[in-house]
Amino acid sequence: MKEIVKDYLWTFDFHGIDNQKLYNTCIDVEEALKKFYPPIKQENKYNSFTSYYHQQYNLFNFPCPNLAKLYKNMITQFPQVIDTGKEYYVRCWVNLFEKGRNIDWHSHWNPRYKTYHGFYCVNTEGEHPSHTDYKIPNVSDIITIPSYDGLCVIGKSEGDGHRSSEWLNDGKFRVTIAFDLIPVEVLKSDEKFLYLEVNPTLIHNFIPMPLI
């Protein structure tokens, strides 16, 4: 584990994952989703079908041994940086970028929810390197994290913005698996599902993240 920005942004090297098989699964997931959701307009902020529909599915619900290995890595390694005194739920999706595509500056959850966001690199290498840029609150310079397969990045969602670099390689997609970690109290009180009132489409797309 490396701390990139103190108490905000970290990187991990995950092991035991067959990224080629995981790549193939991600392609299969896109094909499956395209059977249920209409095509997207070429001009949109996501530049990826699976990213555009990221609220409609949880990648960890697709059966795949290497997704299970990714999930296990997250469970066992994230307690190094996350408060294990809380209960978290995870939502996960895949970003597939063809040549010339990327996702531009964006942010995730409102800072008051105290969530985390991250991504795992499945296929991010090639003749032309790729990277992810971060704008971190109270940090003047843009933080650039070079991408390589097996890298996992996690950070707080407390006001940062981030973007991926344009994918410049021919052939295979640039593939990353992104995720949000959300405290359970943001999603449900003892009386009701709180998030149902904000975004009903998401309520069934969370699974427990039991940090060991």
N, C-alpha and C positions, 0 to 999 in steps of 0.2 A: 504494500500500500504506500502511495505517495500523497502527501498533502500539497496540493497545488496552490490553494489560497487558504490561509489559516482559518480553520473552523467554518469553511464554506464549500470547498471543492477538492475532490480526491480522485485518484486513479488506482485501479487494481489490474493485475494480470490474472485472468481466469484460465484454469488449466482443465484438461480432460474433456474438452468439447471438440467434436469433429465439425469444424466450421464449413467444410464442403457439404456434409450432409445437412447441416443446419441451413446453409444457403438454399439447398434444394427444397427443404421444407418451406422456407419463406416464399419461394416461387410458387409452390403448390398452394400455399395459403392465399396468395393473390388470385390464382386461378379459381379457387373455391369462392372467394368473396365476389368475384366478377359474375358469378352465377346468380347472385342475390341483389347486387346493387348496380345502378345504372352507371354508364361511363361518366367521367368527370370532364369538365371544360379544360382545355389546354392551359388557359391562363387562370391560375389560382395560386394562392400562397403556398400550397403544399407541394406541388409539382410531382406528386406520387399518389397513385390510386389508394394504396394501403395506408398512407398517411392521411389522406383526405377523409377516409372512413374510420379513423382511429378510435372514434367514440363508439363504434358499432360492434366491436369485438374485443376480446382479450386473447392475445396470442398464446398465453399459457394454458388456455383451454383446448388448444389443438394438441392431439397426442403425438409426441415426438420425444424420443429418449434424450436428444441433445438439448431440447428446451428444458427438460427436467434437470439436466446437469447445470444449465445456466441458472435455473431457479435455486438449485442446491448451493451453488457458489455464492449467490446473493444472500441466502439465508445464513451461511456460515461466516462470510467475510464482512458484511455490512455492519455487524455490531461493533466493529473497530471504530466506526465514525458516527453511528446512529444511537440515540438513547434507547436502550432496550427496555426501559421502564414503561414505554408506550406500546400499544398494539397498533400495527400498521396493516393496511391492505394495499395490494398492488394492482395496477392496470398496465397492460403491456401491449405494444403494437410494433409493426415492422415498417421501416422506411426503405423503399426501393427507388433508387435514382439512376436513371439512364444517363448516358453521356450528355453533358451540357445542362444537367439539372442539379438543383440543391434546394434546401429550405433556407429562407432568409431569416433575418432577425425576428425572434419571437420569444415569448415567455410562457410560463405555465400557470400554476395556481397563485392566487392572491397571497402575498406574504403573511397575512394574518392566520392562514390555515396551517402554517409550519409544516409544509410537505417537502418532499425531496423529488428530484428528477434525475434521470441518468440515461445512459445508453451503452450498449455492448456492440463492438465492432465485429461483424461477421465476414464481410468482404470489403475492405477499404484500402487495399494496397494495389499497386500497379506501376506502370512506367511513370505516371504522374502521381505524386503523393497527394493525399487528401488530409483535411484537418477540420477541427471545430473551433470556432472563436466564441469567447465569452466576454460579456460586459458585466462586471461584478460591482455591486454597490460599494462605494467608498474606495474603489480601486481605479486609479486614473487610466491605466493602460489596458488595452484589449489583451486578454489572455488567449493564446493560441495553443491548442493541444494537438500535436500530430497524431494521426490515426494509424493504427496497425491492428491486424486481426488478433483477437483475444484480449484486447484492451476493453476495460469497463470504466466508465466515468460516472461519478455520482456527485451531486451537489444539492445544496438547499435551493428551494424555490422561494426566495425572499427578495425579489426585485431584480434578479439578473435577467439578461437577454443572451441568446446564443443563436448561432447559425452554423450550417455546414458549408464547407467549400464546394465550389462547382466540381462535379465529377468529370474528369477529362479523359478517362480511359475508355477504349473501345471494348466491345464484348460484354462481359458480365456487368450486372448492376453493382452500384455501391449499396451495400446492405448493412444497416444498423438496426438493432432492436432497442426501442426506447421504452421507458417505463416511468410511472409516477408512483411514489409511496405516500399514502395518505393516512393520517391518524384516524382510528375508528370513530372517535368522537366528532369528526367532521362529517361522517357519513350517517351515523345513527345515534340517537339518544335512547334511553330506556323506553321511551314512549313511541317513537316513530323514526322512519328513515328520513333524516334531515335532507339528504341530497336529492331525494325524490322531488322536492319542491323546487330545486334549482335546475336540474337536468334529468328528467325521467328516463331518458334513453341510456343513462350510465349506471343505473342502480344495480343491475345484474352483472356488471362487468368487472367487479372487484373480487379478488381472492385473498385469503389471509397470507401474510408474510411473517411467519413465526421466527423472528430473529433469535438465534441461539446464543 
